[in-house]
Structures are given as C-alpha cells and as structure tokens.
Amino acid sequence: MSGQLYSFGTGRLNPALSASDKASQTREGYIEIITLADIPQSSASDSLFKSIAPAAGSSRNCGSAAVLATLTDAADETSAAALGFGGPTGSLRASWTNINVSQTLTYSGNALAIMAINQASGLPGRGAYMVYPQSSVSAGNADAATADPLLRSGTYASKSATGRVSTYISASLPLVKPLMSDLPDLSTPLVSGLADPMAYTAMVSKVMAVKAVHNDYATDPAIEASTDWVFSFPTKRFSVAFDYVQSKPVYNLMTGYEGTEFFKLAQTRCSPFTTVMRRRKAWATMFWPLLPMSSCVVQSRPFRSEPRQFLPSAHPSPPSPP
C-alpha cells in the first residue's frame, strides 16, 4: 500500500529564522492526535463511507463527489451529517518508538489519552463535530474555536496570579490571522456545556497536570547508561505565546489549580536558548516556566501511565447521515 507524503508547514514559525533553522524545528516536538468525527456506515454507493472504505479488488474513490464535498466547512452538525459525518466517539490509543540503529538506542512510550465521558452512563460519550478543512482559507473570527492568544481578537500584555491583566497594544488583532488549517487544536471545545475555549482548556490542563513525577533511571558508567526525562506542556501555548513582530509575550486567561493563573507574568520569562542534539545546533525563542523547586518532586519508583478519562458531560448525538 502506498501513501502520500506531506511536508510539515513552517508558516507559523519565527519568520526571522533561516530556512534551514525552520526545517530543523519541524524535526522536534510532539504529535497531537484528535478525533474530529466518525464516519458511520452507509450502504449508499455515493456516500462518504463507501467512497473511502477499502474493499477487496477495488481502490478507494478519494475523488468522489462525497469526498470533495468535505473540503468545504460544514456550518453545523446537521450540515456535517448530510456530508456523511457523525460526532467523534474517540477510543484512540497510540504508542511511539524511536530507534537509532547506529548507536543502538531506543526511546519509546505510550501516548496520553483523553476522552469525553457521558455523565449519565459513565461510558465514553460523543463529542462535538470538529472537522475543519485543512486549507489556507481564512477562518474568520476564531474566538469560539481556540484559546491561542495569537489567533484571538483579544489578548493581554500581562496577567497576575488572580487574573488581573493589561490589554495588549497592537496595530492589528488577531496578531496572526487564523486559517482553517490552524483548527482544531487542544483548546477547541469537545463537549457540551464548555463552549468557551479558555474554560475548556483550563480543564484539559488540570486533567493532564501532575504534582509529582515517578520513573526509573539508569546512570551506570560501566555500561555507559544514561536516562533522559522529557517534560512537556501541551497546553502552554494557550496561556502564553510570543508575538514575533513586537518580540513580546502575549497572554490569555487560563485558571489553574487553586484559582491561580497558569504561566503568569511573575513565573514566565521569554529568553533565547541554544539546543544541541547530536551534532546539530538550533536557535529558538521559547517560554520556560520559572517554578519553585519545591513544586517538582522526583522519586525513583515505577511509573505507570494510563488513559485519563474526564469531562463528565454528554454531548447530544448529531443527526444520522442519510
């Protein structure tokens, strides 16, 4: 089976970087996998399901009218159902392995899974339809779809632990014009009752946040053993980002534990840093949280990662495709 190769886009990286530095930044990071919709079974020969479903002795018809119709944004779930979509039901799992053959190194792990739970039944629920055409077409006002301070029509120059803010001064807002290909992201509301991307992302952040990290490590010099621990902040970009034009940080309201703001001004610093990874050097501008050492507890004991279930809110099922 052959597939189509796609290049990582660099349009959202720092425009001051050289082409080679932009290419380097596409080789590091993490992958978010979001279930945008289900495609329910249909017996109609011209349906979306029939067009993409593999069948013995025949190939997928990705140029069918049903498939091409999905390149236009559906205004609501009723319109989405007419295209052959249903609300996403999730249940995805993933793992990853990186192998450095020449140095006999292997890095692996399991992806963290987050799913919506039906409040009445306690079972996996149906989320909101979230398909956006992955095109360079303008998304217009994206305030209802993302908490990214660069893509929203209102953002802040600072914020305190209690959320007190000062308005960001710019000649044009949003700072980055949102495109359809920018959506959805981890801040796009998935369930009913949480239509505000900021409130939704605050809940996602609290679900993923931990107060302690437990893992094993090996540093035996006799066997040249070493251990890398990688800590990530998947929702940090929704709380604080960087305006490349004015070279200043921009903030959003993102209330965390005990009613305090994630990445408030007092604990966030914008600074350049050098990353050296196996004979390759890259410059970038990033935000690092300045957290007190007492907030990080590391203990040497086995660590078990399991799918996280949250969001006890049932989303109504969209109409069934015709």
Phi, psi and omega per residue, in radians:
M1 nan 2.276 3.138
S2 -1.808 2.680 -3.131
G3 -2.270 3.134 -3.131
Q4 -1.830 2.254 3.101
L5 -1.521 2.381 3.118
Y6 -2.200 2.441 3.107
S7 -1.527 2.558 3.042
F8 -1.214 2.359 3.110
G9 -1.308 2.575 3.130
T10 -2.074 0.162 -3.062
G11 -1.145 -0.358 -3.123
R12 -1.741 0.084 3.103
L13 -1.487 2.965 -3.132
N14 -1.008 2.072 -3.112
P15 -1.130 -0.286 3.135
A16 -1.363 -0.242 3.141
L17 -1.271 2.638 3.056
S18 -1.284 2.899 -3.141
A19 -1.054 -0.671 -3.134
S20 -1.203 -0.657 3.106
D21 -1.182 -0.671 3.076
K22 -1.091 -0.743 3.113
A23 -1.086 -0.672 3.120
S24 -1.088 -0.661 -3.097
Q25 -1.239 -0.327 3.072
T26 -1.360 -0.163 -3.104
R27 -1.655 -0.010 3.121
E28 -2.277 2.603 3.114
G29 2.412 -2.794 3.125
Y30 -2.371 2.845 -3.055
I31 -1.936 2.278 3.038
E32 -1.831 2.235 3.109
I33 -1.973 2.016 -3.072
I34 -2.076 2.213 3.040
T35 -1.350 1.970 -3.056
L36 -1.516 -0.580 -3.079
A37 -2.972 2.833 2.932
D38 -1.748 2.722 3.017
I39 -2.084 1.621 -3.087
P40 -1.081 2.694 3.120
Q41 -1.107 2.549 3.098
S42 -2.583 2.446 3.133
S43 -1.555 -0.154 -3.121
A44 -1.184 2.276 -3.055
S45 -1.137 -0.449 -3.119
D46 -1.753 0.290 -3.096
S47 -1.420 2.862 3.082
L48 -1.106 -0.720 -3.128
F49 -1.057 -0.835 -3.124
K50 -1.146 -0.546 -3.103
S51 -1.198 -0.578 -3.030
I52 -1.895 -0.191 -3.102
A53 -1.290 2.273 3.101
P54 -1.212 2.495 3.113
A55 -2.440 2.546 -3.123
A56 -1.034 2.241 3.064
G57 1.413 0.063 -3.139
S58 -2.481 2.717 -3.131
S59 -1.780 2.855 3.107
R60 -1.173 2.548 3.139
N61 -1.790 1.293 -3.063
C62 -1.317 -0.068 3.077
G63 -1.801 0.227 -3.117
S64 -1.237 2.824 3.124
A65 -1.065 -0.605 -3.135
A66 -1.143 -0.681 3.133
V67 -1.271 -0.782 -3.124
L68 -1.111 -0.506 3.133
A69 -1.152 -0.425 -3.122
T70 -1.315 -0.142 3.119
L71 -1.340 -0.156 3.066
T72 -1.784 2.349 -3.073
D73 -1.147 2.295 3.069
A74 -1.454 2.255 -3.038
A75 -1.216 -0.533 -3.102
D76 -2.689 3.121 -3.064
E77 -1.244 -0.463 3.066
T78 -1.147 -0.759 3.081
S79 -1.137 -0.658 3.119
A80 -1.120 -0.702 3.121
A81 -1.100 -0.629 3.109
A82 -1.140 -0.447 3.104
L83 -1.455 -0.194 -3.136
G84 1.884 0.211 -3.118
F85 -1.768 2.714 2.954
G86 -2.271 2.879 3.111
G87 -1.083 2.565 -3.098
P88 -1.223 2.436 3.105
T89 -1.917 -0.067 3.000
G90 1.258 -2.412 -3.105
S91 1.249 0.487 3.064
L92 -1.454 2.570 3.016
R93 -2.344 2.665 -3.121
A94 -2.681 2.660 3.012
S95 -2.453 2.858 -3.102
W96 -2.474 2.640 3.098
T97 -2.524 2.213 3.008
N98 -1.941 2.240 -3.096
I99 -2.108 2.148 3.002
N100 -1.757 1.708 -3.013
V101 -1.111 -0.785 -3.055
S102 -1.122 -0.545 -3.119
Q103 -1.852 0.120 3.109
T104 0.919 0.851 3.131
L105 -2.029 2.462 3.094
T106 -2.359 2.301 3.053
Y107 -2.139 2.316 -3.111
S108 -2.610 2.884 3.115
G109 -3.114 3.067 3.098
N110 -1.905 2.511 3.107
A111 -1.319 2.521 3.048
L112 -1.354 2.213 -3.116
A113 -1.851 2.332 3.086
I114 -2.148 2.287 -3.098
M115 -2.419 2.696 3.093
A116 -1.451 2.473 -3.129
I117 -2.050 2.308 3.071
N118 -1.208 2.109 -3.038
Q119 -1.098 -0.600 -3.085
A120 -1.323 -0.766 -3.037
S121 -1.701 -0.370 -3.062
G122 1.365 0.067 -3.126
L123 -1.727 2.880 3.083
P124 -0.926 2.327 -3.097
G125 -1.736 -3.070 3.109
R126 -1.842 2.195 -3.100
G127 -1.522 3.128 3.128
A128 -1.332 2.531 3.059
Y129 -1.096 2.233 -3.007
M130 -2.342 0.497 3.135
V131 -1.397 2.177 3.004
Y132 -2.109 2.299 3.089
P133 -0.986 2.238 -3.110
Q134 -1.447 1.304 -3.064
S135 -2.313 3.030 3.126
S136 -1.573 0.269 3.092
V137 -1.257 2.469 -3.139
S138 -1.083 2.424 3.087
A139 -1.595 0.024 -3.132
G140 1.151 -2.483 3.095
N141 -1.362 2.004 -3.055
A142 -1.795 0.288 -3.072
D143 -1.032 -0.551 -3.115
A144 -1.475 -0.082 -3.033
A145 -2.018 -0.263 -3.083
T146 -2.631 2.660 3.049
A147 -1.771 0.052 -3.127
D148 -1.062 2.050 -3.083
P149 -1.126 -0.346 3.106
L150 -1.334 -0.449 -3.041
L151 -1.755 -0.102 -3.066
R152 -1.656 2.777 -3.088
S153 -1.404 -0.139 3.100
G154 -2.455 2.301 -3.134
T155 -2.592 3.030 -2.978
Y156 -2.226 2.637 3.120
A157 -1.492 -0.360 -3.138
S158 -2.813 2.861 3.010
K159 -2.756 2.617 3.140
S160 -1.798 -3.111 -3.137
A161 -1.085 -0.472 -3.119
T162 -1.668 0.064 3.077
G163 1.638 0.000 3.102
R164 -1.122 2.334 -2.983
V165 -2.322 2.871 2.941
S166 -2.164 2.417 -3.054
T167 -1.192 2.441 3.134
Y168 -1.374 2.303 -3.125
I169 -1.660 2.082 3.124
S170 -2.621 2.635 3.127
A171 -1.235 -0.366 -3.075
S172 -2.619 2.258 3.036
L173 -2.188 2.458 0.015
P174 -1.206 2.778 -3.113
L175 -1.157 -0.570 3.054
V176 -2.158 2.178 -3.128
K177 -1.217 2.060 -3.076
P178 -1.205 2.405 3.067
L179 -1.946 2.832 3.097
M180 -0.995 -0.611 -3.112
S181 -1.237 -0.194 3.068
D182 -1.378 -0.223 -3.028
L183 -2.114 2.671 -0.108
P184 -1.410 3.044 3.006
D185 -2.413 -3.017 -3.066
L186 -1.186 -0.148 3.125
S187 -1.729 -0.097 3.137
T188 -1.226 2.094 -3.053
P189 -0.974 2.267 -3.084
L190 -1.748 -0.456 -2.999
V191 -2.200 2.837 3.116
S192 -1.249 2.686 3.108
G193 1.540 -0.134 3.117
L194 -2.332 1.204 -3.087
A195 -1.382 -0.347 -3.120
D196 -1.447 2.051 -3.115
P197 -1.012 -0.587 3.134
M198 -1.154 -0.800 3.123
A199 -1.143 -0.684 3.135
Y200 -1.123 -0.789 -3.106
T201 -1.199 -0.579 3.070
A202 -1.059 -0.687 3.103
M203 -1.179 -0.747 3.107
V204 -1.062 -0.729 3.134
S205 -1.077 -0.764 -3.124
K206 -1.193 -0.530 3.091
V207 -1.178 -0.696 -3.093
M208 -1.485 -0.384 -3.073
A209 -1.207 2.573 3.093
V210 -2.308 2.721 3.108
K211 -1.747 -0.203 3.131
A212 -2.597 2.634 3.112
V213 -2.168 2.264 -3.121
H214 -2.142 2.253 3.136
N215 -2.833 2.944 3.065
D216 -1.705 2.730 3.037
Y217 -2.577 2.707 3.132
A218 -2.307 2.293 -3.134
T219 -2.390 0.498 -3.069
D220 -1.196 1.978 -3.120
P221 -1.158 -0.404 -3.118
A222 -1.097 -0.526 3.134
I223 -1.988 0.235 -3.132
E224 0.972 0.684 -3.111
A225 -1.390 2.503 3.053
S226 -2.636 2.764 -3.101
T227 -2.347 2.288 3.050
D228 -1.865 2.252 2.991
W229 -1.895 2.237 -3.123
V230 -1.970 2.139 3.105
F231 -1.910 2.323 -3.115
S232 -2.231 2.802 3.135
F233 -2.235 1.385 -3.007
P234 -1.046 -0.481 -3.110
T235 -1.846 0.175 -3.132
K236 -1.045 -0.667 -3.067
R237 -1.113 -0.294 3.116
F238 -1.543 -0.197 3.131
S239 -1.800 -0.646 3.133
V240 -2.573 2.397 3.138
A241 -2.449 -3.010 -3.041
F242 -2.319 2.250 3.078
D243 -1.557 1.846 -3.081
Y244 -1.172 -0.454 -3.110
V245 -1.229 -0.829 -3.111
Q246 -1.720 -0.034 -3.135
S247 0.946 0.852 3.140
K248 -2.382 2.635 3.043
P249 -1.312 2.618 3.046
V250 -2.235 2.588 -2.989
Y251 -2.201 2.793 2.971
N252 -2.255 2.829 3.043
L253 -1.417 2.183 -3.101
M254 -2.572 1.437 -3.028
T255 -1.191 2.269 -3.102
G256 -1.949 -2.528 -3.103
Y257 -1.088 2.477 3.064
E258 1.000 0.504 3.045
G259 1.295 0.201 3.128
T260 -1.716 2.748 -3.081
E261 -1.415 2.399 2.980
F262 -1.177 2.431 3.015
F263 0.892 0.917 3.083
K264 -1.289 2.947 -3.027
L265 -0.985 -0.677 -3.061
A266 -1.178 -0.343 -3.089
Q267 -2.113 0.270 -3.135
T268 -2.202 2.326 -3.133
R269 -2.333 2.404 3.082
C270 -1.710 2.112 -3.116
S271 -2.664 2.551 3.061
P272 -1.303 2.635 3.087
F273 -2.551 2.795 3.122
T274 -1.882 2.287 3.091
T275 -1.932 2.144 3.112
V276 -2.044 2.062 -3.120
M277 -2.335 1.751 3.039
R278 0.903 1.233 3.051
R279 1.183 0.305 3.104
R280 -2.279 2.286 -3.128
K281 -2.029 2.402 3.107
A282 -2.447 2.458 3.054
W283 -1.756 2.484 3.115
A284 -2.671 2.880 3.051
T285 -2.011 2.103 -3.046
M286 -2.358 2.937 3.033
F287 -1.892 2.281 3.073
W288 -2.057 2.249 3.123
P289 -1.283 2.276 3.111
L290 -1.645 1.576 -3.065
L291 -1.783 2.527 3.079
P292 -1.112 2.510 -3.090
M293 -1.033 -0.505 -3.098
S294 -1.154 -0.278 -3.108
S295 -1.483 -0.089 -3.117
C296 -2.042 2.021 -3.128
V297 -2.026 2.131 -3.135
V298 -2.076 2.174 -3.138
Q299 -2.218 2.581 -3.128
S300 -1.599 1.602 3.062
R301 -2.741 2.779 -3.084
P302 -0.999 2.511 3.136
F303 -2.026 2.277 3.134
R304 -2.045 2.240 3.140
S305 -1.897 2.245 -3.135
E306 -2.262 2.740 3.068
P307 -1.035 2.404 3.101
R308 -1.657 2.290 3.086
Q309 -1.946 2.318 -3.065
F310 -2.712 -2.905 3.115
L311 1.016 1.220 -3.129
P312 -1.272 1.216 -3.102
S313 -2.566 2.142 -3.101
A314 -1.501 2.312 3.075
H315 -1.706 2.327 -3.121
P316 -1.077 2.464 3.129
S317 -1.199 2.363 3.102
P318 -1.274 2.895 3.103
P319 -1.012 2.574 3.135
S320 -1.275 2.522 3.088
P321 -1.048 2.608 3.129
P322 -1.193 nan nan
